[in-house]
Amino acid sequence: MIKKRTLLYTLFFSVIFLVFCAGANRGAEDILFCVNILILFFVLIQTQFSMISLWMIISNYMLINVYNVYKTGSGYGLLASTKNIYMREMDILLLIFNISILVWVSSAPILKNEKTMLKCDLNISKSMSELMAVGSVIMAYIAYPELRFGITSNRFNALLPGHFWNHLMIILLIFASYRLKSSNIVKGCIAVITVWVLLHGERVDIMGFYVYLLIRYCVRRGYRINYRFISHFGIVILAAFCLLIYIGESRVGKGGTFNFSRLLSSVFSQGTASDVGYVFNSAIDLTGKGALLNGRTYITYIQGMVPILDQPERAGAIIQNLYKTAGGEYILVEPLINFGYAGVILFTNLCLMLVNFFLKKKNAYRAIVLSFLISTAFRYIWYGLTYIETGLLYLIPFVWLAIWFFEKKVKIMYQENRTEKGYKYS
């Protein structure tokens, strides 16, 4: 088995090496793109239902949208009107990202430790979980207070100041979800929040939460992505994807003319992925002019420690001011505009090293943080790490301490240690 795996890796990296050699020639964008997609599927075979799978899918889905515009000349938004798409540079940057992930998941116990964490349960009482669920409904109302009968583009009119109410909603839902099976109140609150948020045209946060539930459920059931899984869940996932695309189209006033052909084209020219692709392309253009920022944007994380402070030096904001983007900040934009290709290499591997370290020690608090990172993956991959800073620094500790005060102690319970009388605590 070890020899077969070693041979497989040797052949795979030999192909990658040959492609990099070919990439030195002009017009290698198609080959480099295909290699990225090859690595995507190769990693997904290993990672299956995992946070790492989300990172790969979200990043390479953006690349697919950019490649579609590069080849066809048509697409969505500003990306479609871009005269110069840096396809080869984008391919190489995604290769750095994809290969780094491939190496780490092949050599470090990230997947094993993550799966163990996702299989665990928390000994939160049913009443506390229901309280968290009701609290999440209140947070949803604060974030989106106006009653809408129809999808609207005016989505960011919160009842109270601040942009963290939707993240607090997700954090409370994560805690509540540990009693999802046994509590009708939790189920009802999740249903109410889902309808309420979608009616306001917001997709990212609630989609991330459902993806987290799907990943947790599939890991606990031992599912793998194969024909049996696709036959059971494929139609439901496809229907949900179509609904989210329809909501996105409705936000820009195109929902009324939506049909199957438009749905098919929207898969390869999806609005958010295209906008983020344009931001990434603009960052490559900025870097090509030699205008590296040398770490200037990282001051935003210090500013972010005080939630009420503005963050004008955020990487996405700088690109938006220079290139008039529609917003967004692909996660590799910040290291790229600060330190170039070296920054992307360092940032990607530093993130993976930290994830590997974080997952080694398993406890209840880290299980919640992992759940939050999975639920918000769409947010920080496409909009930058600053969007989850408040959640990690303040919201999760605040909710954790509140539960600790009433429950006295929250313990992690491993599924594999379950006995006839219940779980063994650790």
N, C-alpha and C positions, 0 to 999 in steps of 0.2 A: 504493500500500500504506500509506504514512504517513497519507494523507488519510483512508483508510477506518478506520484504527486510531484516529485523532483523533476522527472522527465517532462511533465506537463508544464511546470513553471519555466523550465529551460527553453522549451519550444516557444512558449508564449513570449518570453522576454527577448528571444531571438527575433521573433516577428516584430516586436516593438522597436528593437534596435535597427532592423532593416528599414522600417518605416521612417524612423528619425533620419536615417541616411537619405532616404528618398525625399524627405521633407526639406532637405537643403536645396533641392531643385525647385524651380518656379512651377506653380500649378499643382502643388501637392496637397492642397486644402481638402480635396475629396478623400484622399487616402487617410489623412490625419483625422478627419471627421469619422470615417468608418472605424478607425482604430479606437477612438473614444467610445463609440457605441459598442464595439467588441469588448472593451474593458468593462463598460457598464454592465453588460450581461454576464460577464465572467465574475464580477464582484457580486452581483445579485444572486447568482447561483450559490455563493458562499454565505452571504449575509442573510438572505431570505427576509424575514420580518424583523427589521432592525432600524434604529436611528440612522445608522450608516447607509442603509438602503435609501432612506429618505434623502439624505445629503446627495447621494449619487443621482437619484431620479430627478430631483428638483433642479440640480445644476445642469445636468445633461439635457433636460427638457428645454431649458432656456437656450442651450446650444442648438438644439433641433430647430427651434423657432428662428434663430438667427440664420442658420444654414438654409432654411426654406426661402427667406428673403434674398439671401446671397445667390441662390440658384435660379429663382423665379422672378425676382425683381418686384414682387408684390407681397404685401403682408399687412401688418397692423401698425398704425400710429407713426411716430417719428422714425422708427426703424425702417419702415418701408420707403421713406423719402431720403434716407441716408445715401449719399453718393459714394462714400468710401467705407466699405465694411472690411474690417481687419480680420478676415476669416482665419488666415493661417496663424496669426498671433493668438487669436482666441482659442483655436484648436490646441496650440502648444500649452497655453495656460491651463486649459482643462485637462490636458494630458498630465501635467505636473500634479494637479489635484487628484485625478483618477488613479494614477500610478502610486501616488503616496498612500492613498486609501487602500489600494490593492496590497501593497507591501505590509502595511500595518495589520490589516485583518488576517493576513496570511501568516504573520510571525508573532503577533501578540494575542493574548486571550481576551480581546475586547468583546467579541461576540458571545463567548461562553459566559463571561461575567455579566454582560447586559441581559442575556437570557435568564440567568439566575435571578437577577434583580426584578425583571418583569414578571417572573413566576411568583414572586413573593406577595404577601398580603399584609395589611396593617390592621392592628387590633383597635380600630376606631369604632366606637359604639354606633349603633344604628341611629339613635337620636342625634348624635353629633353630626353624622353624615347628612341627615335630613336638614339640620340647621345650616350646614354648609351649602346644601342645594338651594334652600330658600334664599340664603345670602347671595348666591350667584345670580338668582333671578333679579334681586335688587340691584346688583352691579350692572346687569344687562340693561335695566331700565335707566340707570344713571348714565351709562354710555350712550344709549339710544332712547331718549325720553319721549320723543314724539310718536304718536300712534300713526302708523302708515298702513293704508290699504292699497298696496302697490309698491313696486320697487322704485327707489328714488336715488338720485345722485347726491343728495344732501345728507351725508351719513355722519358727519363729524360735529354734531351740535350737542355736546354732552351737557347734562344737567348741572354738573359741578366741574370746576377747572381741573385740568390734568388729562393725560392720555393713557393712564394706566388702568382705568376701570375695566376694560375688556380683558386685560391680563389677570386682574384680580378675580374676575368672573371665571376664567379658565382654571386658575389655581384652586378656587373653591370647588369647581366641578371635579377636579382630579381627586381631591380628598373625598368628596361625596361618592365618586364612582366606585370606591371600594365596597360600598353597600348597594350597588346598582341592582344586583340580582334579587336582593331581599326586600327592597324598599320601593313601594309604588310612588311615594312622594319624590324620591330621587328620579325615578323614571319620568314622572310628570314634569318636574322642573326642567329636566334636560329637553323634553319635547317643547315646552313653552319657550325656552331660550332659543332653541333651534329655529322655530318659526319666527320669533321676534327679530332675531339677528338677520336672518335671510330676507325678511321683508324690508329691512333697511339697506339691502344690497351689499351687506358685509359677508365675506366668505372665508377669509384666511383663518381667523381664530377658531371658528366653529368647525371648519374643515379639518384643521390640525387636531382638534380634540377628538373628532370621530376617527381620524387616522390612528391616533394613539390608542383608542379603545380597540380598533381592529387589530393593531399590532399586538397589544397585550393579550387579547382573546386568542389570536392565532398561535402565539408563543405558548400560552398555557395549554392549548389543545394539541400542540405538537404538529400543527399544519405545516405543509411545505407548498411552495408555488409550483403546482403541477396541474395535470388535466383535471384531477378530481376537485382541486380547490377552485379552478376557473369555472368548472361546471356548476359548482355550488354558489359561488359569490360573484362570478363575472358579470352577470346581468345587473345585479344590484350596484356594483361598483361603476359600471358603464352608465347606468341611469343617474347615479349621483353626479358623475362627471359631466353629463349632459346638462343637468340642472344647474350646476355651478357655472358652466359656460353660458347658459341662458341668462343667468343673473348678471354675469359680466356684460353681456350684450345689452341687456336692459338698462344697465347703468349709463350706457352711452347712447341710449335712445334707439337701439336696433332690435329690441326684443320682438316687436310686432312683425318684422319681416323674417323671423327666424325659421329655417327649414333644415331638412337633412343635409343638403349640399353645403349650406352655410355652416352647419355643425361640423361637417367633415373638414372644411377649410379652416375652421376656428381651432381645431386640434393642433394644426401646424402654424397658426398665427394667433395664438392666444394673447389676449391683451396684456396681462401683467408680465408674462414671460418675455414678450416683445419689448415692453417698456424697459424692463430690467436689462435685456440684451442691448438696448440702445445705450443705457447708462454704462454698461461694461465696455461697449465699443468706444464710447466717448472717453472713458478712462484710459483705454489703450492709445487713443489719439493724443491725449494729454501727456502720457508717459513718453510717447514717441517724439515729442517736442523737447524732451529733456527737462521737463518742469516737475521733477520729483519734489515732494513736500517734506521728506526726511523726518517723518514722525509727527508733523504738525497736527494732524487730525486726532491724535490719540489723547489730546487734552480734553476732548469731549467726554471721555470716560470719567475724568475728574469732575467735570461740570455735571455729569449725570448723577453723581452722588448726591446732588441737591436737586430733587425732581423738578422744582419750579424754575430752575435756570434754563435759559435758552442755550442751544448748542449750534452756533453758527459755523463752527469749524468741522462739523460732521462731514465725512467724505462725500456722502450723497448730496448734501447741500452745496458743497463746493462745485461738484460736477453739474448740478442743476443750474447754478448761477452762470456757469461758463457756457453750457451747451443747451440751456433751456429744456431740460428733460421733463418728463411727466412725473418724476419722483422715483423712489426706489434706490437700492444700493446693494448690488450683488456682493456677496460676502468676500470675494477676492478683490473688489475694487479698492478697498482701503489699503491693504498691504501693497497693492500694485502701484497706486499713485504716490505712496510714501517711499518705497524702496525698490520698485521695479520687480523684475522676475525673481530676484533673490528674496524679496519680501514675500512673494507668493509661496516659494519653497519653504521658507522659514515658518510662515504663519500656518500653513496647512499641516506641517509635521508637528508644530508646537501644539496645535489644537488636538491632534490625534494622540500625542503624548499625554496631554492633560486628561483626555477622556479615558485613556488606558489606566492612568494613575487613579482617577476618580472612581472607576468601577471596581478597583481591586478590593477596597474595603466596602463591605455591604452593611448598610444600616437603613432605618426607616427614612431618615431625612434625605439621604442620597437617593433613595427610591423615588421620593417626591420630586427632587431636582431633575432626575432622569426623565420622569414623566413629563415635567414641564418642558424640558429640552426637546422631547419628541413632539409634544403638542404645538410648540411654537417654531418648529423647524422651517415651515414655509415663511414665517415672519422674518427670522434672522438670516436665512439664506438669501432672501430676495430684498430685504430692507435693512440689513446690517445688525450688528450685535448690540448697538445702542438701544434697540427696541426691547431687549429683554433684560437690560441692566437693572432697572427698577424692580422687576420681578425677582431677580436673583438676590439683590442686595437687601430689599426691604419687604416685599410682599410675602414671599415664602416664609422668611423668618417670623414675620408678624402673625401669619395664620398658624404657623407651627407652635409659637408660644401661646397663642390663644387656646389652641386645642390642648396643649400640654397643661395649661392652667386648670382646665376642667377635667381632663382625662387622667392627669397626673403623670402618666407615662405612655408613650406610643412605641410599640415594639414592632419589629419586622418578623413576619412568619413565613417560612419557606414552604412552598408547595410540596417539594420532594420529601420533606420531613413530616408530612401529615400523618397523624395516627388516627385510630378509630374514634378517639374522643375529641380530636381537633388538631390544631397545629402546634408544633413545638416552637417555642419562642427562642429568638437569638438576640 
